[in-house]
Amino acid sequence: MNLSEGRDLAVLARLGDASGRDLLDVHTDPDHHRSVFTMVGEQAPRAVAALAVELVDLRRHEGVHPRFGMVDVVPFVPLRDAVLADAVRARDDFARWAAATLDVPCFLYGPLPSRSGGPPGLERTLPEVRRGAFRTLVPDLGPPVPHRSAGAMAVGARPLLVAYNLWLTEPDLDRARAIATAIRSPQLRTLGLAVGDHVMVSCNLVDPVALGPAQAWDQVAEHAAIARAELVGLVPEAVLRATPEARWAPLDLAPDRTIEARLVAAGY
């Protein structure tokens, strides 16, 4: 779950407490004014979303990362023996709950039901939601206009992806944006962003086993010197196995930062 709050540590602590033992990881960035909560199951996301709508006001929000909601993105991902259909069911249940209980409009992404504008199996991506929300797209559930303090939610069902930032040595935003455009592909979604006095190429690794952190680093490094890498959240263990161990530290990878390791540590 991606929340548009990255500065108020007291609020973040309360949100973390609301998720209980189901919280596997929190990544917070005050410049992005954004936090990524990695949670297990379906109850913790509801508890965190309900409290976030109560505590955080999007109207007073300023941050680097694009957002249209305070609880901005809620992706459901199948783990272990679960399949994408399980994630779709969890997504739809959450979106119905959020629309009815919190009065927040929800846009679905991933495989869409026929009521969302096409036959079953039609796919909508998160970038399509960001571009079209309240313009060419109406909410799939909830009111037709943004919640006055919480905006809207993008609620998705998708396979695992990895969020990953590569900070450039030279703070040249035009260059970061040009690099993001040059390397962007179906497996690698990218943005060039200015963060304080620095710039980054922000990446979503859509199929991180096929194109992982090492490949993303190498593609950016063909165009500019990289100061450091930043893993946002966790990676599947398969990504670690597919990456030479000598590269783990520079790529900001470690065995205790895998989903599988955190599940075991949480007692799952």
FENRALIN-V27488 format. One record per pair of residues at least 12 apart in sequence whose ideal C-beta (glycine too) atoms are under 10 Angstrom apart, sorted by the first residue. I is the first residue (numbers start at 1). J is the second residue. Records with the same first field share a line. If there is no record, write none. Layout:
BEGIN
I->J  J
END
This chain:
BEGIN
1->15  19  35  36  37  38  39  44  45  48  49  52  71  72  73  74  75  76  94  153  155
2->27  32  34  35  36  37  65  67  69  71  72  73  74  75  126  153  154  163  232  233
3->15  26  28  33  34  35  36  37  48  49  52  56  67  69  70  71  72  73  74
4->32  33  34  35  52  56  57  58  61  62  63  65  67  68  69  70  71  72  73  150  151
5->28  30  33  34  35  52  55  56  57  58  61  63  70  71  72
6->27  28  29  30  31  32  33  34  35  36  61  63  64  65
7->28  29  30  31  32  33  34  35  61  62  63
8->30  33  35  55  56
9->28  30
10->55
11->35  51  52  55  56
12->26  28  35  37  52  55  56
13->26
14->48  51  52  54  55
15->35  37  47  48  49  51  52  55  56
16->35  37  39  48
17->47  48  51
18->37  44  45  46  47  48  49  50  51  52  55
19->37  38  39  40  41  43  44  45  46  47  48  51
20->39  41  43  44  47  48  266
21->39  40  41  44  266  267  268
22->37  38  39  40  41  42  43  44  45  47  48  266  268
23->37  38  39  40  44  48  262  266
24->37  38  39  40  44  233  234  259  261  262  263  265  266  268
25->37  38  39  231  232  233  234  257  259  262
26->38  39  233
27->163  230  231  232  233  234
29->63  64  65  165  195  230  232
30->63  64  195  196
31->63  64  65  193  194  195  196  197  198  200
32->63  64  65  66  67  165  193  195  200  202  232
33->61  62  63  64  65  67
34->61  63  64  65  66  67  72  73  232
35->52  232
36->73  163  232  233  234
37->49  52  71  74  233
38->77  232  233  234  259  262
39->74  266
40->79  259  262  263  266  268
41->79  90  268
42->76  89  90  91  93  94  97
45->71  74  75  76  90  94  97  98  155
46->74  93  94  97  98  101  102
48->71  74
49->70  71  74  94  97  98  101  102  104  150  153  155
50->71  97  98  101  102
51->71
52->69  70  71  102  150
53->69  70  71  98  101  102  103  104  147  149  150  151  153
54->102  149  150
55->70
56->70  71  149  150
57->70  148  149  150
58->70  71  72  146  147  148  149  150  151  152
59->148  149  150  151
60->149
61->149  151
63->195
64->191  193  194  195  196  200  202
65->191  193  195  202
66->127  130  191  193
67->130  151  152  154
68->105  107  129  130  133  134  146  151  152  153  154
69->104  105  106  107  133  146  147  150  151  152  153  154  155
70->104  147  149  150  151  152  153
71->98  102  104  106  147  150  151  152  153  154  155
72->130  150  151  152  153  154
73->107  109  126  129  130  153  154  155  156
74->90  91  94  95  98  106  153  154  155  156
75->87  91  109  110  126  154  155  156  157  158  159  160  161
76->88  89  90  91  92  93  94  95  110  155  156  157  158
77->90  91  156  157  158  159  160  161  236  259
78->90  157  158  159  160
79->160  236  259  260  263  268
80->259  260  263  268
84->110  111  157  158  159
85->111  157
86->157
87->110  111  156  157  158  159
88->108  110  111  112  113  120  156  157  158
89->157
90->155  157
91->106  108  109  110  111  155  156  157  158
92->106  108  113  140  141  155  157
93->155
94->106  141  153  155  157
95->107  108  139  140  141  142  153  154  155  156
96->140  141  142  155
97->141
98->141  142  147  150  152  153  155
99->139  140  141  142  143  153  155
100->141  142
102->142  147  150  153
103->142  143  147  148  150
104->139  141  142  143  146  147  149  150  151  152  153  155
105->133  134  138  139  140  141  142  143  144  145  146  147  150  151  152  153
106->139  140  141  142  143  152  153  154  155
107->124  126  128  129  130  132  133  134  137  138  139  140  141  142  152  153  154  155  156
108->124  129  137  139  140  141  153  154  155  156  157
109->123  124  125  126  127  128  129  130  140  154  155  156  157  158
110->123  124  125  126  155  156  157  158  159
111->123  124  156  157  158
112->124  140  157
113->140
115->140  141
116->137  138  139  140  141
117->137  138  140
123->158
124->137  140  154  156
125->156  158  186  189  206
126->154  156  158  161  189  204
127->189  191  204
128->154
129->152  153  154  155  156
130->154
133->146  151  152  154
134->146  151  152
139->152  153
140->155
141->153  155
158->206
159->206  207  208  236
160->205  206  207  208  209  234  235  236  238  239  259
161->187  189  203  204  205  206  207  208  233  235  236
162->203  204  205  206  207  208  209  211  212  213  216  231  232  233  234  235  236  239  253
163->189  202  203  204  205  208  230  231  232  233  234  235
164->188  190  200  201  202  203  204  205  208  212  213  216  217  229  230  231  232  233  235  251  252  253
165->191  193  195  200  201  202  203  216  228  229  230  231  232  252
166->179  180  190  199  200  201  202  203  213  216  217  219  220  221  224  226  227  228  229  230  251  252
167->195  198  199  200  201  202  220  226  227  228  229  230
168->192  198  199  200  201  220  221  223  224  225  226  227  228
169->198  199  224  225  226  227  228
170->198  199  224  225  227
171->194  195  196  197  198  199  200  227
172->192  194  199  224
173->192  193  194  195  198  199  200
174->192  199
175->192  199  201  223  224
176->190  191  192  193  194  195  198  199  200  201  202  220  223  224
177->190  191  192  193  194  199  201
178->192  201  223  224
179->192  199  201  219  220  221  222  223  224
180->192  193  200  201  202  203  220  223
182->201  219  220  222  223
183->201  203  215  216  218  219  220  222  223
184->201  203  219
185->206  211  219
186->206  207  211
187->204  205  206  207  208  210  211  212  215  216
188->201  203  204  205  206  207  208  211  215  216  219  220
189->202  203  204  205  206
190->202  203  204  205  216  219  220
191->203  204
198->227  228
199->224  227
200->220  226  227  228  229  230
201->216  217  219  220  223  224  226
202->230  232
203->216  217  219  220  229  232
204->216  232
205->235  239
208->235  236  238  239  242  243
209->235  236  238  239  241  242  243
210->242
212->235  236  238  239  240  242  243  251  253
213->229  231  235  239  240  242  243  247  248  250  251  252  253
214->229  239  242  243  244  247  248  250  251  253
215->242  243
216->229  251
217->229  247  250  251  252
218->247
226->250
228->250  251  252
229->247  249  250  251  252  253
230->251  252
231->251  252  253  254  257
232->252
233->257  259  262
234->256  257  258  259  260  261  262  263
235->251  252  253  254  257  258  259  260  261
236->258  259  260
237->255  258  259  260  261
238->258  259  260
239->251  253  258  259
240->253  254  255  257  258  260  261
241->258
END
